[in-house]
Amino acid sequence: MDTNIGAKERVTQNRLIGLFKNVLKYTYLGNWETREDNANIEEKLLTAYLSRRGYTDKEIRSSIVKLKQSANSLGGGLYNANKEVYTFLRYGVNIQAEVTEKKKMVHLIDWANPMENDFQIAEEVTIQGASDRRPDLVVYVNGIALAVIELKRSTVSAHEGIRQNIRNQQDGYIPRFFTTIQLLFAGNDTEGLHYGVIKTPEKFWLRWKEPCGEPCQPSHFTAKEYPNELDRSVLQFFEPVRLLEYIHDFIIFDGGIKKTARPNQYFAVKAAQPRVRKKQNGIIWHSQGSGKSLTMVWLAQWIRENVSDARVVIITDRDELDKQIESGFKDVGEQIQRAKSGGKLIEMLNAAEPWLICTLIHKFGNKNDSDAISVGNKKASKSLDLYLEELAKSLPADFCAKGNIYVFIDECHRTQGGMLHEAMKHIMGNDVMLIGFTGTPLLHTDKKKSIETFGSYIHSYKFNEAVKDKVILDLRYEARNVEQYLGKREKIDEWFDTKTKGLSSVARAALKERWAKMEKLFSSKERIDRIVADICQDMSTKRALAGGYGNAMLVADSIYQACRYWEVFQSTELKGHCAVVTSYDASTASVKDEYQGDGETEDLTKYEVYQKMIGDKTPEQFETWAKKEFTDHPGDMKLLIVVDKLLTGFDAPSATYLYIDKKMRDHNLFQAICRVNRVDSEEKDFGYIIDYQDLFGAVKSAIEDYTNGAFDGYDDDDIEGLLSDRLTEGRKALEESLQAVYTMCEVIHPQTREGYFAYFVYAETTPVEDQQKECEENANKRETFYKLVSRLVRRYIDIANEMEQAGYTTEEAADIKKQVDYFNDIKDEIKLKSGDALDLKYYDPAMRQLIDNYVRAEDSEKLVDLADISFLDLIDTQGDKAIDSLPKKIKQNERSVAEILAANMRKMIISERPNNPAYFDKMSDLLNHLLQEQKDGKIQYKELIKKLIEKLKEARSTIKTKYPATIDTKGKQALYDNLGKDETLALRVHETIKANARDGFRDMDSSGLKKMKALRRAVERVLQGVEVNIDDIMQLIVAQREY
């Protein structure tokens, strides 16, 4: 029988005292319960230390007097007193022992040589105050109290200890004692060690966790040696070097709030430090909401203090992020300078100061796009690379960037790499280092470019880890359907035929394609009315929204749809309590060509709504006001309607509900749903996603990408060659597309404008009365030609700025550009000649009228409410898709019917709509087809989620397998279960896989097969002599997405 179970607090306390004395080698000061005059500054101990350091008696007395004056001064409140004491601890006390002597700095702690300090521990330290209190354990360094630990027995929540710490800081207790305290702790044998700083609300206390994120250096104190989490955590945190490091490097005073680092932030900075010293680029990937901005602050401060002549430049791609970073650094006392122009940036870099700069990528060069590579109306985006190249060309003759420069690039998954590092070196020096920060996993489309630019991952901390650590909240999901149906079919046919007389069949098809998309149906007036009523109902019935402590965001599909939503809300109780925040510029110039004479265009509607909404404010002023109201007064600004803006870089802890009425996927979707996962008041337990667009498959995929390591980093030796691989593929695709156009056109004679017209439209010799018929007969050929040329243009634009790196000479690149322009011009001329080109905007008012008049909507139907089931639980229970591919011998559960339904549903809901609406004879048939598709999908979708919930409940009713502490990922667990539950063997195989699995080992090409063989040989060596089917194990490895 384990005697520790239910043991009294005294037993735990005695055990920890033993660890401090015998393992950490702290000096035990004794039990001070009855000792008089206990204090946070023990003068005898501090005097002994300072005397040993060589200070005179007068210097010691003067410094202690000055320190105690600050420690005893609560006139400005505990925060200010603690901040002043921290300054003395970190930087020293500036004293003048005699009037005739120079000032001298007395250092109370030797930060550079931690083991030269005196580490001490006392228990039951009675502190006299308005109400005497007795902290369980107090940690002193050189006689100064720096940490308090409150302990509870294993059957009493550690939160009791947290509340005890918070209470003791209040007036009427012992607030003066906490003026020197830098870290507060509470713990028990069942919940481990929790920590915070002065004035930290209970909900923001952190639980110590090591390791945290990846990679993480092995601890000296392992779970095997110290299986008790509290013991292990105390040893890890209070190891003398780490304790002083945490206090010195990971505490800030942020605009009236003292903060310390979460474990993921600490280990990210620690992982970055050796890379910084070696100037080895990399990426820090931390989940949305896990404190990326403060990680930047701590890393920048460490670089400043540990690298000679260091300077940090922080680059973002959005103005709101630039302002947010500037504000964040200033709040913690760092004087960051914002470069608001390219010239100002050059001026700052050319001088020795400032050491800390932030700027937008758009400031890196000429904003004029007149010299940008373009084909027709498509432009090769001016990436950061190109801006930097332009800037390098325009540098002053005497320019030389000063200092040892480190560049932080925020949201680096959006930065298009390639030549970035080379251009940076040209401007800022050859040894400039790039560190990319992202809160979003690098998807396959972004990953190679990011790796080319920034290198491998420095540290990663994924969504499920952050939820488990209570750094962010889990999400609950609810799908709702607003059923739509078509009315008056014959009226639609008659209306459409009347309005489109005189158009070619291709032009009529183009008009259908423009208006027969789901987003047009979804913006029908009746549907918007139903959703508005839905949201208003929630505002009255949902606890967070009705209580005024939570508010909501609505993601619309377009700025036009957002404006229509706002209009409808003006006739509800949300009038005056909602706002639209988008990138729309409500200027008269934006609508000068929008008056068509027979109805409002969408642009005119947007303009008029914005004029009513913002009044006499500018768009910038209105946005600033709306965001501040939303974050500061959730009971007044109950709803923000957005499209793209504010879906990243906008933190509003009060945001609790996210209504989605827009097709989204990948990191855009993930960033959006993370708007509601921030920790706020005690009443906020979850973030809620209300989905009107059947996004379950996409949400599930986005969460999975964030939780199971599908996009873990490349090894260093994988990075070399990525740039050439991507450009080689880009060149191949471009040349194949160009050849496809030539192949189609080789039958045309002569190769002149007239020859192309004769082949694709009609010959000039054709009688006038037969020209239209010939034009219609050639419609399919034209459609194929349009697609081939459009693909050619896209392939060219993809690498237009990197033609030289792709292997083309300057002359070859210019010749290809000429060919692409030539075919694009022919395409445009053929469109005009055939009548396929038309001003679709002219028909917008009439088509909008059709949608509003003939598309009806029913009240929303709640397809599913996940009740008390969290979204992560649902995903974890449903399992990876890879599980379905496991062999029968290994698979533990039957194949999930719900997974098949999810795959079918996703394909049906997300797959592209038919490119050519001509497949449908009448407009009414096409609209009805889309609506029926949605309806059929909803039925299957409902069944899908119900089956998933049933599976979840079934899983919850069974006893879950218990795994050792080290078996903490799905991959490790699968190996453990199928290798005879041999922990050591499973870990050896896991490490072997991580070391030998190269990117693409699952591919069925020759390269992939070679990588698979190499991995198999490595695994076979580890499993030599073990009775196991290697084929089964290899199939298991392939199925695990973390490998």
N, C-alpha and C positions, 0 to 999 in steps of 0.2 A: 504494500500500500504506500502510495506517494504521500509523505508527510507534509509536502509543500502545498498540497491542495487545500485551499481554504485557510491557510496559515495566517496568523495575525500579522499586521503591518510591522510589528517589532521584528519578526523573523526576517522579513524582506529587508528591513533597514540594516539589521546586523550583517546580513549577507553582503549588501552593497558596501558597507563600511570595510568589510574584509577585502573586497575587490579594489577599492581605492587605496588601501594600505599595502596590500601584498602584490597586486598586479600592476597598478598604475604608480605605485610608490609615492603617493601623497603622504604628507605629514598629518597624522591624526591629532587634532587639537583637543579632542575630548567631548564629553557630554556637557553642554553649557546650559542645561535647564535651570540650574540654581545659581549659576555664575552671574555676578552683577556687572552692569555697565557693558553688556554686549553691544557691539556696534558694527556698522558696515565698513568702518575704517579702524582697524586695530593698530593703534599707533606704535606699540612696541614691536610688532612684527614688521611693519613698514619701515620703521627706523632701522631695525637690524639689517634689512635688505639694502636700504639706501646707503647705510654706513659701509656695508661690504662692497658696494659699488664705488666707494671712494668720495662720496659727497661729504662736505663739512657739516658739523652740527647746525650751524646757522642756516646753511642751504637746506638741510633736512627740515628744520623747524619752519622755515618760510614756505617751503613747498607744501608741507602738511597743513599749515594754517590756511593757505590759499585753496587747497583741495577741499578741506572741511567746510570752508565758507560756502563753496558751491554746493557741496553735498547737503548742507543743512538749510539751504535757501529754497523754500517752496513757494515764495511769493509769486513767481511766474508760473507755478504749476510743476508737476512731476516731470512732464515731458521736457521742459526747458532746463530744469536742474540736471536731469539725466544726460541730456545732450551736452551740456557744459562739462560735466564730469567725464563723459566719453572723450571729449576733445583733449582733456588733460591726460587721460589714460593713453590715448593713441599717439599724441604728439609731444607730450611732456608739459611740465609746469614752468612757465617763464618767470623767474624770480630775480630779485636784486637784494641780496643779503645785507649789503651795506650801501648807503647813498653814494659812496665814493667808488663802488665797484660797478663793473659792467654787468648787464643782465646775463643770466645763464639759464639754460634749459635743464631742468631736472627730470629725467625719464623714470617714470614710476614702474614701467614694465619693459623688459628687454625683449622686444618683438623679434629681433633678428636672431637671437640665440635663446629659444624657448626654455631650454633646460638649465639656463642660468637663473631662472626665476624660482621662487618658493611656492610650491603647490600644496595647499592645505585643505583639510576637510573637518568640519565640526558638525555635531548633531544636536538636535533639540535646543536650538539657539533661541533663547527667550529674549524678545525685543520689547522694551517698554514703550508704550504710546498711550493714546487716548483709551485704547483697549489693547492689553498685552497680547502678543501673538508669539507662536513658537514654531518656526519653520523646521521641517524634519531634518534636512541636510542643507548646509551652506558651504559653498566652495569659495575659498579665498585664494588669491594670488598675491603674494608679497603683503599679506595682511589686509587686502582690499576685497570685500565681498563682491564677486562677479556673477555668481549663479546660486539659485535656490531650487531645491528639489523637494516636492511634496509627494509622499508615497501613500498608497492605499493597498489594503489586502486584496487578494485575487478575486474576491467575490463582490468588491465595491468598485464601481466605475472609476477609471482614471480621471474622468471629467469632474468628479468631486474634488480632486486635487487641483485641477485647472481653476475651478470656481474659487477654491480656497486661495490660490495665488492672486486671482483678480480681486477678491474681497480685501485681502491684506494691503493692497495698494490704495484703497479708498481712504478718504478723510474719515477720521474716527477710528482708524486702525493704526498701521505703521508705515505710511507712505514715505517717510523720510529714509527708512532703511533701504528703499528701492532706488534711491538716487544713484547708487553705484552699480546696481545689478544690471548686467548686460543680457543675461539669458535666464529664462524661467522654465522649469521642468515639472512634469507630473507623470506618474506611471504606476503600473502594477504588473503582476506576473502574467496576466492574461491579455493585456492590451499594449504592452510595451511602453516605450518612452515617448511622451508628447512634449513639445517645446514651443515657446513663444518669447515675446519681449514685453516690456512694460506697456500697459494699455491695450494689449492685443485682445480683441473680443474672442470669446470662447470658440466661435465657429471658424476662426482663422488660425487656431493653434494647429501645429503640424505634428505628424507622427514620424519619428526618425526611421529611416529605411536605408539599409545598405546591404547589397548594392541597389542602385536606383538608376534606371536607364542603362544604355550601353554605349561605349564600353565603360567598365567601372573596375578600377584596380582592386585586386583581392584584399580583403580586410585582414589585419593581423589577428582579429578575433572572429573566428568562423563559427557557423552554426553547429558544426560537428563538435568543436571543442566547448562551445558555450550554447547549448540548446535552448536555454531560457532567453527569450527575446529581450526582456528588461536588462538582464545582466549583460548580454552582448551589446545592446544599444548604449548602455552607460559606458562600457569600456571603449566602444568606438568613438563616442562623442567626447568623452573627457580625457582621452589620451592627450597628454599635455600639449604636444605640437598642434594637434587639430583644434583643441579648445581655443588656444590663442589665435590660430589662423582664422577661425570662425568669427571671433570677436573683432579682429583687426581688419579682415578683408570682406566680411559678409554682413555687415550691419550698416544701415543707412537711416537717416532722418529725412523722411519724405513728406514735406509740406504739412508738418504737424503730426505725422504718424511715424513711429519708429518701426522698422521692418528688418527681418533677417531672412536669410536664404532658405528656400525649400530644398530638400535633398536633391531633387533633379537639377536645380540651379547650381548648387554647390558642386556636384559631380560634373556638370557641363563645363564650368570654369576650370575645374581641376584637370579635365581631359584636354582642355584647350591650351593650358599653360605650356606643356612640352612642345606642342605644335607651334605655339607662338615663338618660343625660343629658337626653333629650327626654321621658322618662316615657312611652314608647310601648310598650304591652303586647306580649307575644309568647310564642312557644313554642320551647323547645329540645328537639328530638327526636334523641336519641342511642341507638343500638342497645343492647339488653340486654347488660350486661357491659363496656361501653366507658367506665365511670368517671363515671357521672352524679353520684354523691354528691360526688366530689372537685371536679367542675365547679361544683357548688353552693358548696363551700367557697371556691374561688378567686374566684368571682364575688362572694360575700358579703364577702370580705376586701377586694376592690377597691372595692366600693361603700362600705364602711366608711371607707376611706382617701381616697377621691376625691370623695365627696359629703358636704357639710356636714350635720351633725346626722343622719346616716343611721341607720336601724334596719331590720333584716331579720326578717320573720316567716315561718317555714317551716311549711306546713300539709300534713298527710298524712291519709289516710282509714283507716289501719290502725295498730293499736297497735304491731305489730312494726316497721313502717317508722318510726314516731315514735321508738321506742327506738333503732333503727339510726342514724337521723340524729343524735340526741342523742349517741350514742356516738362517731360519726364526727367530729363537731366537737370534742368533748372530747379525742379522741385527738391532734388536731393543735393543741391548746392554746387553742382558742377556748372561752370560758365561755358556753355556750349554756344558757338557762333553759327548762325544760319546763313549760308551763302545763297543769296536770292538771285544771283545772275552768274553766268559763266565767267565774266570779267572779275567779279568779286571773289569767286572761288580761286582763280589764278592768283589774284592779289594775296589771298590768305596763304596759299601754298608757297608762294614766293617769299613769305616772311616767316620768322621763327615762331610767331604766335598768330592765332590761338592754337592750343594743343588739341582742341576738340571742335570738330566742324560737322555740321549736317547739311545735306543738300539733296535736291531732286536730280534724277538722272537727266532730266531735260535741261539742266543748267550746264551739262557737259557738251557744249557746242552750239552750233548755229541752229536756231529753230526753223529757219527757212527751208522748206522741203523742195524748193525748186530744182535742186540738184539731186534729189532722191531718184533712185532707179525705179522706173514705172513702166507698165504696159497697159495702155488704155487707162482705165480708172483704178487699176490695181497698183499699189506701191509696195516695194520691199520695205518693210517696217524699219524705221531708223532705230535700230537697237542701241543699247548702251555702247556696244562696240563702235558703231558708226559715230555716235556723238563724241566719244573719246578720240577717235581718229581725227575728226574735224577740229577738235580742241587742240590736239597735238600740233596740227598744221599751223594753227594761229597763235602759238605761244610766243610771247615776247622774246627778243633776242637774248636778253639777260636772264631768262627764266631758269630757275633751278629749285625744284621743290626741296624745302628744308625739312630736316628731321627724319626720324625712323618711322615710316608711315604704315599704319594698319588700316585696312578698309573693311568696314562692316556693311554688308548689303542685305537690307531687310526684305522679306518675302522673296528670297532669291529664286524660288521656283518660277517666278514670272520674268526673271532676267534671262535674256537670250544670250548665251555665251558664244564662244568661238574664238574671237580675237581679243576678248576682254582683257585677259591678263597681260598680253603683249602691249596693248594700248596703255594700260595702267602703268606698266613698267616704263614706257616711253615718257609718260607725264610725271610720275611720282618716284621714279628710281627703280633700278633693277631688282631691289630686294623688297618691294612692296608686297604685303601679304593680304590676301582676300579671305574673309570669313563670311560665309553665307548663313543667314538665319531664315528659317521657315517654320511656320506652324502647320504646314500641309505636306503630306507625303509626296515624294517626287514620283509622278506617274510616268509610265513608259514614254510618253510624248515629251516630257520635260527632262527626264532623268539624265540622258546622255549629255545634253548640253550643259546641265548644271554640274555634272561630274567633270566634264572637260574644263570648266571654268574654275570651280572651287575645290576640286579634289574629293576625297572620300569623306564619310561622316566623321565628325569629331565626337558627337554625342547625339543619341536619340532618346526620346521619351514620348511614348505613344499614348493614344487616347485612353485605352483601357487601363493603363498604368495610372494615369492621372485621375480617372474615376475611382479606381480602387484606393488610391491615396487620398481621396476626398479633396483634391486640388480643384477639380471641376465637378459639376453635377452630371449625373446620368440623364438620358433623354427618354421621354415617353412619346409614343407615336400614335396618332389617330388618323385613319384615312376617312375622308368624307367624299361623297359623290353628289353632284348636282345633276340629276337626270335631265337630258335635253331631247327634244323631239322636233320634227319638222311639221309645220302647218301649211295648208293651202298650196299643195304641190303644183297644181296647174297655174296658180298665180305666179309662182316663182319662174316656171318655164316661160310664161308669157312676158314677164318683166325682163328677164335676162335677154331673151331674143330681141326685144324692143330696144334695149339699151346698147346692144352690141352689134346692131346692123352696120354693115360696111367693114367689119373687121375680118381679117383672114382667119382661117381655122387655127393657125398657129398662134395668132394674137389672142383669139378667144380662149385658147387653151392656156396661154400665159396668164390671162386675167383670172381664169378659174384657179390656176395653180396659186396665184397670189392670195386669193380670197378663200380657197377651200382648205386652208390649213387650220389645225386645231386651235391655234391661238386666236384666230379671227372668230371662231365659234365660241371660244371661251370668253371673249370680250363682248358677247351679246348682252343687251341691256337686261333682259330678264334674269340671266345667269348671275350677273353682277348684283342685281337686286337681292337674289336669294342668298348669296354669300355675305352681303352686307347685313342682312337680317340675322344670319347665322352668327356673325361676329358680335353683333349687338346683344344677341341672346347670351353669348358667353360673357360679355362684359357685365351682365347682370347676375349671372349664376355661378361663374367660376370663382373660387375663393380668392385667388391672387388678384384677379382683375376687379372683382367687385369690392375687395377690401382696400384697394387704392395703393397697395405696396408693390404691385406688379403691373407691368404693361406689356404691350404686344407690338410686333412688327408684321406687316403684310407685304409679301414679295409679289409684285405684279409682273406680268410678262413683258410689258412695254411701258414707256412713259405715258403714252396715250391711255392705256388701260388704267394706270395709276391715277391719272386725272379723272377718269370716269368714276373710279371708286370714290375719290374725294368728293365729287359732285353729289353722288348718292348719299354719302355719309352726312351731307349738310342738311338733310331732312330727317335726321335721327338725333338721338340724344348725344351722339359723339360730335355734333357740330361744335366747333371751338376747341375740341379735344383731340384732333387728329391733324396730321400734316403730311405733305408729300415732300420727300427729299430725293432728288435725282440730279443728274448732270445737265438737265435742260437749261438752256440760256433763253430766258423769256424776253428777248429783244424784238423790237418791231421788225428788224431786218430778217429775222428768222421766218416771218410769215408774209413778206412783201409779195410773194408770187403765189399765195395760197388761195386767193379769191377766185373761185371757178364759176360763180354765178348761179349755181343750182344746188348749193348745199355746202356745209362746212367740211373742209378736209381735216384729217387728224391733226396736222400741225396747227391749224387755226384753233381747234378745240383746246389743244395743250396751252397755246398762248393765252386764250381767254380765261382758262381755269387758273393759270399761274397769276394773271393780273388780279383776279379776285382774291386769290389766296395770300399773296405776299404783300398786297397793299402798297404802302410807300417804302417798304424795305427793298434793298437790293437782294438778288438771289443769295449772295454770300451771307448777308446779314440775317436773312430769313433762315438759312440752314443752320447757322451758329445758334440762333435763338431756339429753333426747334429741337436741336440735339441737346442743348442745355436743359430745356424744359423736360425732355424725355428722361434724362439721367437724374436730374435733381428733383423733379416734381412728377413722379409717375402717376399720381392721382389726377393731375390736370392734363398732361399730355399722354393720353392713354394708348394712342396708336400712331406709329410712323408707317407710311406707305412708301416702299422703296422698289427699285428695279435692280440695280447693280451697286449703287453707292451705299455705303455703310454696312455692306455684307462682309467686309474685312476691315480690320483696324479700328472698329468702333466698339468700345466696351461700355455696356450699360448693364450693371448687375441686376437692375430691376426688370430687365427684359425677360419675361417668363414664357410667353407664347409666341410661336412663329407660325404664321399662316402662309402656306406656299401655294401660289397660283401661277407657277411658272415652271416650265421644263428646265431642269438643272441636272448636272451630273459632275462627277469627279471632284476636284478640289474646290470648284466654285460652290457646289452643293455642300461640301463639308464645312467650308468656312461659313456658309449661311446658317446652317443648323447650330453651329457653335456660338451664334449670337446669344443663345438663351441658356448656355451651360455654365454661366458664371455664378460663383457662390455669392449670395446676398444675405438677406435677413434669415432668421431662424425659420420663418414660415415657408421659405422657398426650398423645396426638397428636390425638385426636378425641373428640367426645361421641357416644354411641351411643343411637339411638332404637329401641326394640323395640316394635312396634305390633301389638296383638291386636285392633284395632278398625277395620281397613281405612281408616286416616286419610290414606292417601297423597295423595289429592286435596286434602284440607284442609291438610295440612302443606305441600304444594307451593304452594298458594294463599297461605298465611301467609308463606312465605319470599319468594314473588314480590312480595307487598305491601311487603316490607321491602327489596327489592333494586332494583326497577326504577322507583321514584318514582311509583307509582300514586296515591299520596296526597300529592303535593307541595302546598305551601301556596298559599293564595289571595294574589293581589296585594292591596295595601292598598285599592285602590279597589273591590275585590270584596267587602270586609267589610261595607260599609255596606248595610243592608237585610237581612242574613241572618236576624236575629231576627224581623223582620216576615214574611219569606218562610216561615220554619218555622211560625210561629204561624198565619199565613194558611192554610197547608195543614192544620194541626191543627184549626182551626175548621171548615174545609170538611169534613174527615173526620168530625168530631163531628156536624155537622148532617146529613150524609148518613146516618150510622148511626141517628140519632134518627128521621129521616124513614122509614127502612126499617122500623123497629119500628112506627111509626104506621100505615104502609101495610098491614102484615100484620094489624094489630088493628082496622082500620076496619070490617071485616065483623062484628065482635062486637057483639051487642046482647042485653041492655043492657051498658054499660061498667061492670060491677060484678064483684066477686069471683065471684059465682054465674055471671055471663055468661062470664067467662074459663074457669071450671071446665067449663061446658057445652061450650065450643068445643074446649078442649084436652084434657079428661079424659073426663067423661061428665056428662049432665044429671041433676039430682037426681030428675027424673021417670022416668028410665030404670029399668025393673025391676031388682031386685038381681041376678037371675041373668044379666042382659045387660050389667051395668056393666063387668065385666072385658073382655068382647069389645069394647065401645065404646072403652074405654081403650086397648086394643091398636091399634084402628083409627086412633086419633088420635096414635099414637106419632111418626109422621113430622112432623106439624105441630108437636108439642112440641119435637122435636129442632131444627127450623128456628128456632123461637122462642128456644130456649136459646142458639143460636149468635148470633142477631141481638142479643140483650140482652147477652151476654158481650162482643161486639165493641163495643157502645155503651159499656159500662163501661170497656173498655180505652181507647177514644178519649177519653172524658171524663177519665180519670185522667192521660192523657198531658199535658194542659194545665190540669189543675185548679188548680194554683198560679199560673197565668199568664192567667187568664180576662180580667182587665182589660187586659193587654198584647195579648191577642188581639182586643180591640175590644168586649167585652161591658161593659155597665154593671153596677153592683153588683146591681141588681134582676134583670137578665137572667141573670147568673151564678147567683144564688140560685134562680131559676125553673128553669133547666136542671138544677141539682143536684137539685131536687125531682122533676123528671120522671124523671131517671136512677134515683133511689132508688125511685120508684114502680114502674117496670118491673122493676127488680131484685128488689123484694119480691114482685111478682106471680110472677116466675119461680120464686123459692124456694117459694112457696105451692103452685104447680102441681106442682113436684117432689114435695113432701110428699103432696099429694092423690093423685097418680098412682102413688105408690110408686117413682118414679124415684130419689128420694133414699134412700140407705141408708148405713149406717155400714160403709164398705168395710174399715175396720181390723178389724172383727169376723171377716172372712173371711181375714185375712192369714196366720195360722198354717196353716190348711188349704191355702191356695193355695201357700204355700212348700213344704209337704209334697209337693204334686203335682209341682212343678218338680223338687225334689230326687229324688223317687222315679222319675220317668218320663222325665227328660231326661238322656241319656247323652252322654259326651264321649270322644273319642279323644285319643291323645297329640298334642301340637302338631306341626304340619308347618311347616317353614321354607319360606315361599313364595319368599323371595329374600334373599340376602345380598349386599350390594353390594361385597363384597371390598375392593379398594383404590380403589374409585370413590367420591369424595366426593359428598355430596348436592347441593352447589352445582354441581358439574360436570354432574351429571345434569340439573338444571334448565336450566343454560346451554345444554346441547346440545339439549334438547328444544325450547327456544325459547318465546317468548311466544305466547299464543293468537292475538294480533293478526296474527302472521305468516301465519296461514291465510287472512286476508282480503285479503292483498296481491294485486294483479293479476298475471296470468301474466308480463307483460313485466318486472315488478320482482322477483317472487319468485325466490329463488336455490335453494331446495330444494323437493323434492316434498312435498306435504301429508303430514303425519305420521299414519300409522295409529294410532300409540300415543296421539296427542292425542285422536282420536275415542274410542278405548277409555277413556281417562281421563275424558272428559266423561260417557260413558255410565255408567262405573263410579261416578263421584261422584254422579250423579243417583240411581242405584240404591241406593247405600249410605247417602247422607246425606238423601235426600228423606224427607219426613214419612211416617210409617206411616198407613194408612187411619184416618180418624177414627172410623169406626163398625165395630166387629168383627162386627156383625150380618150382614155380607156372608158370613160363614162359618157354616154351619149348626151345626157341632159344635166344641167346644173343641179337640179333637185335630186337626181339619182346619186350624184357624187357626194352631196352634202349628207344625204341619208345614209350612204355607205359609211362615211366617217363616223357618224353618230351611232350607227348600229355596231360598228367596230368597238367603240368605246363601251357601249352597253354590254356587249358580249364579254368584253374584258373585265368589266366590273363584277360580273357574276363569278367568273373564275377567280378573280382577285380576292373576292370575299371568301370563297372557299379556301384559297391559299392561306390567308391569314388565320382563318379559323383552325385549319389543320395545324398550322405552326403553333398556335396557342395550345391546342390540345396536346401537342408533342411536348411543349414546355411544361405544362401541368403534370404530364405523365413522368417527365424526367425529374421534376421537383419531388414527386412522391416516392422516388427510389433513393436508396442510400448511395451518395456519390463516393467514388473511389477516393481514398486518401492517398496523397502522394507525399514523399519526403520534401523538405523545404527546398532542396536544390532542383527538384523536378518541377520547374515553374513555368514551362511553356508547353504548347500543344505538341510540338515536335518531340520534346524530351519525354512527355507523358506517353506518346505513342510508342516510342522506343522502349521505355520502361515497361509498358504493358506487354510488349511482344518480345522482350528479351528476358523473360522469366523474372520480371520485377527485380532485376539486378541493377541497383542504383549506380554503382561504379561503372559497370559496363555500358549502361545507357549514356552516362555522361561522357565516357571515352568515345563512343560512337558519335554522339552529338558534336563534340569538339572536332573530331575527324571530318565530319561533314562540313562544318563551318570553315575549316581550313582548306578543304579540297573542292568544295562545290563552286564551280565557276559560273558566272552569268551565262545563261543559254544552255546549260547542261541538259535541259529537257527538250531542246530543239531536235528535230529529226533530220537535220542536215548533217554533212560530214563533220563540221566543227562541233556540233552538239553531241554527236555520237562519240567523238574522241574524248570530250569532257566527261561524258557519262562513263566511259571505260576507265578513265583515270580515277574517278570517284569510286567506282565499284572496286577497283584494285585496293584503294586505300581502306575501304570499309572491310573488305575481305581479310586484310592483314590484321585488323583489330579483332575480327570475329573468328580468327583461326582457332580451331579446336572447340568452338561453341556449336552445339547442335541446333542449327537454325537454317531455314531455307533462305539463302541470300537473295533469290529472286523476289520473295515476299518482302524482305526488308528494303530492297531497292524500290519496289513499288510504293512502299510506305513513305520512303524519303521523297519520292517524286510528288506524292500527294500532299506533303506538308509544305505550306506556302512560306514558312519562315526560312526554308533552305533554298 
